[in-house]
């Protein structure tokens, strides 16, 4: 069985005086499939690598964090107010998005105005609006694509569960009323206009090879195209981004239509439950309230996830990834969004297991993992910003 190892140091710039040390091993059938990470804290081996996440939440931050953010954006998404550690972390991890609603094309205006009533067919316009409402209520749907599919239905069911509603497979009036009861949130636009900057389009890109040794020779596991990077920035499928912008060249200065991600959950997370049956990660606060959910891949038949309850031991932003072959040879795969564990590693007390990102967000809940909890990169980053050190991780 192949193994992968990752080790990380802390960011002195964020005032950390100690080094986070971890060894991360990954089991997979070969170098090119799955590549989910398994990790264990390693307090004896000093190591050097990419950036480790700060201690994002403590008791004082938990008290302050409730004041950090309004759930409603007003021309700016993913900008958390306040100076708690969670706010600082989230603002570091997630890109701030400045948008307008000027000169929106007709299809975007139609989506923004979409509404539902009993008997209404969920077309792509309404589907996009529903995905946005679920996301903004902290029940992630994965990449927004406008389709009423598996991950969207799961997000609706998590929302129903969190709000004490009957859990159903179809949208009903009770659920719609609960989704739309926040009048301020309902004024938030789903699709917005965004002017591309030089930083958006002049990014490092690369072609990702299949083998671990070839990947290790890259400078970074960057996006393969500008549109892949933009799709991930706006939490939207790359295909849908192109559909909404059929004539776009995706060059600096150009204004495009994008999905408005809204704002992340800022409530400290004390416990998460990885439910293998629903392929959902449920996040709870200190009072055991369900405050967020994320579509996930949890293990596989060949490499099942562990059972029982464990704790968060280490949090790493932009991890690298060391592949160990059957012959003992090692290949260190550099950090980047297309790294096998994406942009995040949250290592557990259970040796070689963790929560991590993914280089392929469209396949979340539609693929196998090597026993770990796999999220989209943006969900993993949002969780990284608020999950507490020592938080409980339960596999169900």
N, C-alpha and C positions, 0 to 999 in steps of 0.2 A: 504494500500500500504506500502511495506517495505521501510525503509530508511537506508542509510549508511552514516557515518560521518567520515571525515579524517581531521586531523589537523597536521600542521608541523612547525618546527622551522628552522631558517637559519643556514648555516654552518659558524661558526666563523673562521674556518681555511682559508676560502676564503676572509676574510677581511670584512665580512658583520657586520655592527654594530647594525643593527636592526633585529627584528624577523619578519618573514613572518607568518602571522596568517591567517588561513582559516578554514572554516567549509565546509564540503563536504557532500552532501546528495545524495543518490542514490535511484532511483525508479526502482523496478523490480517486476515481478510477483511472484517470489519465490527466495530462497537463492541460488539455483543452476543454474538457467538459466540467461543469459545475463550479469547481474551484471555490466553494464556500469555505470560510475560515473557521478553525477551532482554536481557542486560545486558552492559555493559563498564565497567571501572574508568575513572575520569576524574580524573586527578591535577591537572588544571589549573583546573577550575571549582569554586570554593567554593560550597557550597550549604547549605540548611537544610531539614530535613524531620523525619520521625519518628525513632523510636529505632533506633539501630544496635546490633547484637549485640556483646558484648565479645569480645576475643580469647580464645576459650573454651578453647583447648588449646595448650600449648606443651610443650617437651620435659620440663620439670620436672613439669607437670601430668600428662603421660602416665605418668610414673613413679609419681606419687601416686594416680592415678585408680583403679588396680586395687583399692585398699583402700576405695573410696568406698561400696560398696553390697552388700548381700545381695540375691540375686535373688528372695528371698521376702518378701512383705509380711506384716505382722502387725497388722492393723487400720488401716494407713496405706499408701496407694499413692502412687507418684510423689514420694517424699521421699528424696532422695539424701543419704546421710551423707558426712561429710568436708568439707573446705574447698578442694578444688582448684578451678581455674577451671571445669572441666567440671561439677562438683557445684553450684557457685554458679549457673552458667548454666542448668542443667537445672531447678533449684529455682525459678529466676526464670521460665522459659518455661512449665513444665508445672504445672498446679494440683495442690496436695497434696489427696489425697482420704482422709478419715477415714471408716471404715465399720465395720459390725458384721455378724455373722451371726445376730443375734437375730430371731425372728419372721419368718423367710423363708417365703414361700408354698411350697406343695407342689411347684410346677413348678420353682422355683429349687433346692430341695433335690434334686430329681431330676436336674437338670442338674449340680449339684455332685458328685453321686455317680455320674454316668454313666461307663461303661467300655466297652471294645471288645474283641471277640475275632473271630477269623476267621469270616466269614459274617454278622456283625452288620450290619444295615442302618443307614446313617447318617441318622437322623431329625434333627429340629431340636434336640432335647435334646443328643444326642451331637455334632451339628455345632457347637453352641455350645461344648461342652467342648473339642473339637478346635481350634477357632479360638483359644480362650484359650491352650491349650498351645503352639500355634505362635507366637502373639504373645509369650508369656512367654519363649520361646526366641529372641526377637528376629527372628522372621520374620513380618512384618506381613501381615495379611489384609484391611486396609481396615476399613470399619465392620463391627463384629460384627453378624451378622444370623441366625446359626444355620444358614445354608445351605451345603452342600458345593458351592460354585461355583468359578468361574474363578480368582478371587484367592486362595481358600483352597487350591486345588490347587497353584497356583504357589508359595505359601508353604511347602507341604509339600515340594515339589520343591527349594526353596532349602534347607530344613532337611536334606533327604537329602544334598544336595550338600555342605553344611557338615560333615556327620557321616560322610562317606565311604560312604553307603549307595547302593544301586541307585536310580536316579531312575525313579519310576513315576507312573502317572496315578491309581492307586487306592491306598488305604491298605492296608498289609500288616503282618504281625506284627513284622517287623524294625523298621519305622518306629515302630509303636506302642510297642515296647519302648524305643526310643531316646527317644521323647517323654516317657515316663513313668519313666525311670530315676532322675530326681532326686526322691527321696522327699519332701524338704522342699517342693519346688515343687508336688508333687502334693497337698499338704495345703492349698494356697492356694485359697480359694473363688473360683469363677468368677462367680457372682452373689452380690451382697451387699446389705445394707440400708444406705441412706444417708438421713440427715435433711437435707432442703433448708433452706438458710440464706437470710436476707434477700439476701445477695450473689448467691446462685444465681438467684433469681427476680426481683429488682428490677434487672434489667439494661436497658441501652438497647436498644431494638429499632427497626426501621424497615422500611418497604416498599422493596424494591430495584427501581428503575425499569429500563427496558431500555436507554435511551440513555446514552452517556458524559456528555453535557452535564448531563442530569438527575442522574446519579450524583454529578457534581462539586458539585452544590448541597447534597448531604447533609452533615450534621455528621460522619458516620462511616459506614463500610460495616458496620453492626452486623448481628447476627443478626436474622432476621425474626420470630422467636418465642422464647419461653423454652425450649420443647422442642427447638428447633434447637440452642440453646446448650448445653443439658444433654446432648444426644446427642453433640455434639462433645467435651464435657468427659469423657464416659465412653467414647469411641471406639466408639459403638454407632449403628446406624441409627436414625433418628428413629421410623420405623414400628415397629421391634422394641421400642424403649423404651416406646412407647404400648401395645404388645401385652402387655408384661410388667406394665404398670400400668394395667389397663383402667378402673379407677374413679378414678384419680388426678386431682387438680385442679392439681397442680404449684404448690402454694403453700408459703410459708415455714412451717417446722415440721412439714411432712408427711414421712413416711418412705416412700421408694419403693425398688423393686428395680432395681439397676443392674448393669452389667458392671464387673468389677474389672480396670482396665487393667494392674495389676502395676507393675513398675518398668522404666524405659528402659535401653537399652544405655548404659554409661558408659565403655566402652573407646574410646580415641581412634581416629578414623577417618583413615587416611592416603591411602586410595584408594577411589574408587567407580567402578563400571562400570554404565553405563546400557545394558541389553540391550534392543534394540528388538524382537527376536523374542519374548522372554518377557515384555516389558513389566514388567521388574523392575529395581530399582536395588540392586546388590550392594555392600556396604560391607566394606572390609578394613582390618586393622590394619597396623602397621609391619612385621610379620613375614609379611604377605600371607595371614593367616588370614581366612577369611570369617566375620565376626562379626555381621552383620545384613543383612536384606533388606527392601525396601519395594515394594509394588505401585506402579507408576508409569505415566504416559502419556509417551511419548517421541516428539515430532514427529507428522507426518502426511504423507500423500502430497502434499498441496498445499504444506506448509511443513515439509520434512524437517529433522531435527536434523542438526547437523554431524557430521563424521567425525573420527577421530583422538583425540589425548590433549591435554587442557587442564588448567589449574590453577584452584583457588579463589582469587579475588582480593579479594572483599568479602563480608561477611555482615551482613544487615540484618534486624532484628526490627521488625515492624509497618511495612512499607513503604507509602508512598503510590504513586500511579500516575498519570502524566501522559499523557493521550491526545492525539495529534496527528492531526488529520484531513487529508484530501487537500488542503484549502485552506490548510493551515498553522495553523488554529485549534487551541488547546490547551484541554484540560479536565483539571484535576488531581482525580483521584478519591482521596478521603481513605482513610487506613488503616482496617483492620478485618478481621474474619474473612471477610467477603464481598467483600473487595477482589479484583480479578481475579487477583492473585498470592497471595491468602491472607495469612497472617501472617508469611511468611518470603521473603526473597530472598537467594540465595547466588550471587553473580555470578562468572562465569568469565573466564579470560584471553581466551577467544574472544569478540570483541566482540558484544554483544547477546544472549548466551545465559546461562542459569543454571538453578539448581534452585530451585523455589519451591512454595508451598502452593497450596491450591485452595479456592474457595468452595463446591464441590460434591463432597464426598468420595465419595459413592456412585457417581460416574461415573469415578473413577480406573481406568485401564486399559480404559475403555469409551467413550472420547472421543478426539478429536484434540487436539494442542497445536501451537503455532506454533514448534516446534523445540526447546522447552525441556523440562526434566525436571520433571514435575508430581507432587506427593505430596499426601496428606492433610495438613491443617494440623498434626495431632499428630505425624505422622512427620517432617514438615519441621522442627518445633520440636525434636524429639528429635535429629535429625541436626545441626541448627544448634548444639546444645550441645556436640557432640563432634567435629565435623569440623575438621581442622586447617587453619590458614592455609597456602595453597600446596598443599593436598591435590590429588592427581591425579584428574581426572575423564575417564574414557574412554568414548567412545560406540562401542558394538559393533553 
